[in-house]
Amino acid sequence: MAKGSTSPATTAAPPASYEDALRELERLVAGMEGGQLPLDQMLDSYRRGAELLAFCRGKLEAVEAQVKLLEDGQLKPWISG
């Protein structure tokens, strides 16, 4: 069986930042919601999306841990202004 394109799930580099991951995830979701992707590409997009989601969750959990540490273990409400 000949290979067409390489799988984004196995060849894509980790995102440089949370914002980059979020942008890529939004792009993947939009493509999947469009319903025009071939099944193999849909599956690759789903896998990559799961990787990006895990990356974003990890970044958010790390920030939350830092905030808790800075606030003596108490997560306080964010007040902007």
C-alpha positions as CSV (number, residue, x, y, z in Angstrom):
1,M,0.0,0.0,0.0
2,A,1.5,3.3,-1.0
3,K,1.7,6.2,1.4
4,G,0.2,9.5,0.5
5,S,1.0,12.1,3.0
6,T,2.7,11.7,6.3
7,S,0.5,11.6,9.4
8,P,0.4,14.9,11.4
9,A,0.0,12.9,14.6
10,T,3.4,11.2,14.2
11,T,5.4,13.9,12.4
12,A,4.2,17.2,13.9
13,A,6.5,18.9,16.4
14,P,5.3,19.9,19.8
15,P,3.8,23.3,19.8
16,A,6.0,26.2,20.8
17,S,3.4,27.7,23.2
18,Y,-0.1,27.3,24.6
19,E,-1.3,29.9,22.1
20,D,0.2,28.0,19.2
21,A,-1.4,24.8,20.3
22,L,-4.8,26.4,20.8
23,R,-4.6,28.0,17.3
24,E,-3.7,24.6,15.7
25,L,-6.5,22.8,17.7
26,E,-9.0,25.4,16.5
27,R,-7.9,24.9,12.9
28,L,-8.2,21.1,13.2
29,V,-11.7,21.3,14.8
30,A,-12.9,23.6,12.0
31,G,-11.6,21.2,9.4
32,M,-13.3,18.2,11.1
33,E,-16.5,20.1,11.6
34,G,-16.6,20.9,7.9
35,G,-17.1,17.2,7.1
36,Q,-15.0,17.3,4.0
37,L,-11.9,15.4,5.2
38,P,-11.2,11.8,4.1
39,L,-11.5,9.3,6.9
40,D,-7.8,8.8,7.3
41,Q,-7.2,12.5,7.5
42,M,-10.1,12.9,10.0
43,L,-8.5,10.2,12.2
44,D,-5.1,11.9,12.0
45,S,-6.6,15.2,12.9
46,Y,-8.4,13.6,15.9
47,R,-5.1,12.1,17.1
48,R,-3.3,15.4,16.7
49,G,-6.1,17.2,18.4
50,A,-5.9,14.8,21.4
51,E,-2.1,15.5,21.6
52,L,-2.7,19.3,21.5
53,L,-5.5,19.1,24.1
54,A,-3.1,17.1,26.5
55,F,-0.4,19.8,25.9
56,C,-2.8,22.6,26.7
57,R,-4.1,20.9,29.8
58,G,-0.6,20.3,31.0
59,K,0.3,23.9,30.5
60,L,-2.8,25.1,32.4
61,E,-2.2,22.7,35.3
62,A,1.4,23.9,35.5
63,V,0.2,27.5,35.7
64,E,-2.4,26.6,38.3
65,A,0.3,24.9,40.4
66,Q,2.5,28.0,40.2
67,V,-0.4,30.2,41.3
68,K,-1.2,28.0,44.2
69,L,2.4,28.0,45.3
70,L,2.5,31.8,45.0
71,E,-0.6,32.1,47.1
72,D,0.4,29.8,49.9
73,G,-1.5,26.9,48.6
74,Q,-4.7,28.9,48.3
75,L,-6.1,29.5,44.8
76,K,-7.6,32.9,45.1
77,P,-10.0,34.6,42.6
78,W,-8.4,36.5,39.8
79,I,-9.3,40.2,40.1
80,S,-8.3,42.3,37.1
81,G,-8.4,46.0,37.1
